[in-house]
Each structure stands twice: as structure tokens, then as C-alpha cells.
Amino acid sequence: MADAAGRLTKLAEEVLGAPLPVRIRAWDRSESGPPGAPTLVFRNRRALRRLLFKPGELGLARAWVAGDIDVDGDLYDALDLLAGLVWERGSDAPKPQRAAVLRALARPEVRHAARELLTLVGAPVPPAPPAEESRRRRGPLHTLLRDKEAISHHYDVGNDFYELVLGPSMVYSCAYWEAPDATLEDAQRDKLDLICRKLALQEDQRLLDVGCGWGSMVLHAAREYGVRAVGITLSEEQATYARKRIAEAGLADRVEIRVQDYREIKDEPFDAISSVGMAEHVGRARYAEYADALYALLRPGGRLLNHQIARRPLADEETYHVDEFIDRYVFPDGELAPVGRTVAQLEEAGFEVRDVEAIREHYALTLRQWVTNLERHWDAALRLTSPGRARVWRLYMAASALSFERNRIGVNQVLAVRTPEPGASGLPLRARTWTG
């Protein structure tokens, strides 16, 4: 059957009730859609089977990871154009949107197009998910074992691969851009230093870095501020890499890296705690326990810097669900919370929250730099990991950059103090100076 692209476009527009904003190119080399728009490339019939058996975001994600679907043109533009169609009309879309799709499928012309489309599918057998998809997890969320497995899925991809993406800083969190034309390395150094200054670190203080990654925070704090630091991670690969960096810097007598969960630390008190990009893994059910644990680990007067991605609040928080692509391919069991809920839970644990700095635009800049690094070293990335894993990272980082730019998600640095009973926080009367 010829003109597969035209037939796909017709069905999509019938179901959506609107023109398709991207072009489609099918395996038979046919094309359809607005000239000059990014092109969604269906490389084979298997791509269509993935969408038929898993309509919406997960089907598209599986097709993308497997290489059955690609984008010809600007990936950011394509994702921006598709966002309102895919991420708002999938199986987890609000009921009115799902109802609109069902009404479309009830129309005779749509049913006819769907039957016609089935002739393009080939064998009506659901394709197996790509190997990069996280296996289904069972049992309670956020146990010690389950969290360790989830962290391993994301971080134990290979340190060499992360070096390609993150650059020399090996910092896997939002950089802080003092100027838009700064280098990624400069912006990451400025972020680490900003955290150290917010924590008011001083020589020989004890710093705990929760979720220390490849050791960049503890390394900077020990070298520049003379602290004694403990960094904890659940990733064996991260710990090995961090220990090597610290030894090479001659700081092994000041910095200790542990493969340890925050719930297992018993050697308090610490003068300061940094938690950067880790709390997203904690989960709603465990967040109060997380906040209580960090409060208990701090000495009176000690400071916490909690750097955490936030989502927009929902009218009914019980309807919140984890993004399917992120859950299956990127951060298994990861959960986002509104910044207001994070602040409330830190306060409920006993902290006095003194400052909240929203820096979502900084994360968009950071992610675009990481995407550029990956694309620039694409052939090397394919040698270091699987093609599917490289495609996961490209899609996740590009889509995340757009989400930060469009204010769908944000990121915040929350500075909190374990204020002593008499009430002296130890902070200056004006902690920040505003300009602009």
C-alpha cells in the first residue's frame, strides 16, 4: 500500500481534530505534512505496532529508544510541537481529553482510517520493549534495596559516558550561569561555590554531601574552604570515580566517599549538609523521613542547602503520576513535588527555611549544553554505551530543557537552618542582595 505517510497523517488528524504540526516520512519514502516543519520519521512498520499496542507517550518512547522512530530537523522544535499532542493526550490524560479521543474513534470515517491503517502494521504482535527499559519493580516504594537498584539503573551507565555528557566538571545538576556566555565548566564551578557560600563553610567544619555523585561538591568544598567532608552515593561506579579524583587531588585525608544511604548514617553531627539533585529520588512517602534524618544529622545552628527539581502543583494532588518515559528509562521511582510542599516538609521537620532561590532558566541552559556535548561526541557515546541508551539521554535532556523553559518544571535552592532554641539563626540581616 503506497503513501503510508499520507494515511498516517490523515488518521492522526482525524483523531486529534487538528492539523498535525510536523511532517511524517514513512518507510515507503512517502512524506506528508507542512513543508519546512520538523519531520517525524517512521523507519519501519514496527514503529506503528509500538504505537498501536501502547498508544501515547510510552509507545513513542519505545519506538524512539529502539530507533524505529527518528526526527529529521531540529529536535527541540519537534518536541515543542508534539508536546501538547502526546503529553496531554496519552492514556493518563485528563478525562475530557481521553473522551475527545474516544469520540473521534467512534466516528465512521476514523474507524475506516484505522482499519486501513491496520493493513500497514504487518504481523499484529506487540514488539518487545527495548533492552534499556527498566524492568517492572515490585514491592514497596523507596526501600533501601529498591532505591539502590533505581540509582544503579540511572548512574551505573559508565563513567566515560558521563564524562562526554557532563564535561570536565562531572557535575550532574543545574549549573549557575553568572553570564549567558559563560562556559559550562565555569557555571558549574560557580554553582558549587554558591552552595559553599550559602552554607557559610569554614575550615575544619564537617560537611555531609547527600548524593555526592562523582565527588565534585566535596572536592570543591575541601579544596577551596578547607572542610572535612563525607560524600554518600548508592552508585558503586560513582564512588570509585570520586575516590580516585580525591586521591589525585591529595585530599584523601579530608574527604571520605561512602556507598551509603542517608538513612544509614550514624556519625552525626555535621556542621552543614548539601543535598543537590538527590531529593527527587526520595519520594512522597519517604520525604518526611528524609527531612527528619537531615535535621537529626545537623548540629544546632547548622545549615542545609537542598537543591531540588519541582513540578507545578495540581488541583488534586492525588492525580499526580510519574511520567512514563522518565520512570521506565531515566529515573525509576523518581517523584517530583511542588516547591511549597518541600518547604512545608522541611519546616515540619524543625528547620527554619531562610531562603528559596528559583533557578529554572539556569537548568535549561545546562541541559542544552549537555545535549550539545552528547551530539558532538555521538559516535564515541555509541561506543561507550548502547545506541538505545544514548537515544534515551538525548531525548530526556532535550525534552527536559524545554520543560524548564516553558515553566512546566522548575528547580530551587532551599537554604534552611537548624535554628537553636534561643532563636539565633546565624544568618546576616540580609542574606542576598538583589539587582536588576
KATA-V827041 format. One record per pair of residues at least 6 apart in sequence whose C-alpha atoms are under 6 Angstrom apart, sorted by the first residue. I is the first residue (numbers start at 0). J is the second residue. D is the distance in whole Angstrom. If there is no record, write none. Layout:
i->I j->J d->D
i->I j->J d->D
//
This chain:
i->2 j->29 d->5
i->3 j->25 d->6
i->4 j->23 d->6
i->4 j->24 d->6
i->4 j->25 d->5
i->4 j->29 d->5
i->4 j->30 d->5
i->4 j->31 d->6
i->5 j->31 d->5
i->10 j->112 d->6
i->12 j->18 d->5
i->12 j->19 d->6
i->14 j->100 d->6
i->14 j->103 d->5
i->21 j->36 d->5
i->21 j->37 d->6
i->21 j->38 d->6
i->22 j->31 d->6
i->22 j->32 d->4
i->22 j->33 d->6
i->22 j->36 d->6
i->22 j->38 d->4
i->23 j->30 d->6
i->23 j->31 d->5
i->23 j->38 d->5
i->23 j->39 d->5
i->23 j->40 d->6
i->24 j->30 d->4
i->24 j->40 d->5
i->25 j->41 d->5
i->26 j->41 d->6
i->26 j->42 d->5
i->26 j->43 d->5
i->37 j->72 d->5
i->37 j->77 d->6
i->38 j->70 d->6
i->38 j->71 d->5
i->39 j->70 d->5
i->40 j->68 d->5
i->40 j->69 d->5
i->40 j->70 d->6
i->41 j->68 d->5
i->42 j->67 d->5
i->42 j->68 d->6
i->44 j->120 d->6
i->46 j->62 d->5
i->46 j->67 d->5
i->49 j->58 d->5
i->50 j->58 d->5
i->55 j->85 d->6
i->55 j->89 d->4
i->56 j->85 d->6
i->57 j->324 d->6
i->62 j->68 d->5
i->64 j->387 d->5
i->64 j->390 d->6
i->64 j->391 d->6
i->65 j->129 d->6
i->65 j->387 d->6
i->132 j->327 d->5
i->132 j->328 d->5
i->133 j->327 d->5
i->133 j->328 d->6
i->147 j->233 d->6
i->149 j->331 d->5
i->151 j->234 d->6
i->155 j->236 d->6
i->160 j->383 d->6
i->164 j->369 d->5
i->164 j->372 d->5
i->164 j->373 d->5
i->165 j->369 d->6
i->168 j->184 d->6
i->172 j->276 d->6
i->173 j->362 d->5
i->174 j->186 d->5
i->174 j->187 d->5
i->174 j->190 d->5
i->174 j->365 d->6
i->175 j->186 d->5
i->175 j->189 d->6
i->175 j->190 d->5
i->175 j->361 d->6
i->176 j->186 d->5
i->198 j->302 d->6
i->201 j->224 d->6
i->202 j->224 d->6
i->202 j->225 d->4
i->202 j->226 d->5
i->203 j->225 d->6
i->203 j->226 d->5
i->203 j->227 d->6
i->204 j->226 d->5
i->204 j->227 d->6
i->204 j->270 d->6
i->205 j->227 d->5
i->205 j->228 d->6
i->205 j->269 d->5
i->205 j->270 d->5
i->206 j->228 d->5
i->206 j->269 d->6
i->206 j->271 d->5
i->206 j->272 d->6
i->207 j->228 d->6
i->207 j->229 d->5
i->207 j->230 d->6
i->207 j->272 d->5
i->208 j->230 d->5
i->208 j->272 d->6
i->208 j->273 d->5
i->208 j->274 d->6
i->209 j->231 d->5
i->209 j->274 d->5
i->210 j->231 d->5
i->210 j->232 d->5
i->210 j->277 d->5
i->211 j->230 d->5
i->211 j->231 d->5
i->211 j->232 d->6
i->212 j->237 d->6
i->213 j->237 d->5
i->213 j->241 d->5
i->214 j->241 d->5
i->217 j->228 d->6
i->227 j->253 d->5
i->227 j->254 d->6
i->228 j->254 d->5
i->229 j->254 d->6
i->229 j->255 d->5
i->229 j->256 d->6
i->230 j->256 d->5
i->231 j->256 d->6
i->231 j->257 d->5
i->231 j->258 d->6
i->231 j->259 d->6
i->232 j->258 d->5
i->232 j->259 d->6
i->233 j->258 d->5
i->233 j->259 d->6
i->245 j->251 d->6
i->267 j->296 d->5
i->268 j->296 d->5
i->268 j->297 d->5
i->268 j->298 d->5
i->269 j->297 d->5
i->269 j->298 d->6
i->270 j->298 d->6
i->270 j->301 d->5
i->271 j->301 d->5
i->271 j->302 d->5
i->271 j->303 d->6
i->272 j->303 d->5
i->273 j->303 d->6
i->273 j->304 d->5
i->274 j->305 d->5
i->275 j->306 d->5
i->276 j->306 d->6
i->276 j->307 d->5
i->279 j->333 d->6
i->279 j->334 d->6
i->279 j->335 d->6
i->280 j->333 d->5
i->282 j->334 d->5
i->290 j->345 d->6
i->290 j->348 d->6
i->291 j->348 d->5
i->299 j->417 d->5
i->299 j->419 d->5
i->300 j->417 d->5
i->300 j->418 d->5
i->300 j->419 d->6
i->301 j->416 d->6
i->301 j->417 d->6
i->302 j->415 d->6
i->302 j->416 d->4
i->303 j->414 d->6
i->303 j->415 d->5
i->304 j->413 d->6
i->304 j->414 d->5
i->305 j->412 d->6
i->305 j->413 d->5
i->306 j->411 d->6
i->306 j->412 d->4
i->307 j->410 d->6
i->307 j->411 d->6
i->308 j->409 d->6
i->308 j->410 d->4
i->309 j->335 d->6
i->309 j->336 d->5
i->309 j->337 d->5
i->309 j->338 d->6
i->309 j->408 d->6
i->309 j->409 d->5
i->309 j->410 d->6
i->310 j->335 d->6
i->310 j->336 d->6
i->310 j->337 d->5
i->310 j->408 d->5
i->311 j->337 d->6
i->312 j->337 d->5
i->350 j->415 d->6
i->350 j->416 d->5
i->350 j->417 d->5
i->351 j->415 d->5
i->351 j->416 d->5
i->352 j->415 d->4
i->353 j->414 d->6
i->353 j->415 d->6
i->354 j->413 d->6
i->354 j->414 d->5
i->355 j->412 d->6
i->355 j->413 d->5
i->356 j->411 d->5
i->356 j->412 d->5
i->357 j->410 d->6
i->357 j->411 d->4
i->358 j->410 d->6
i->358 j->411 d->6
i->359 j->403 d->6
i->359 j->409 d->5
i->359 j->410 d->5
i->363 j->400 d->4
i->363 j->403 d->6
i->363 j->404 d->6
i->366 j->396 d->6
i->366 j->400 d->5
i->402 j->408 d->6
i->403 j->409 d->6
i->418 j->424 d->5
//
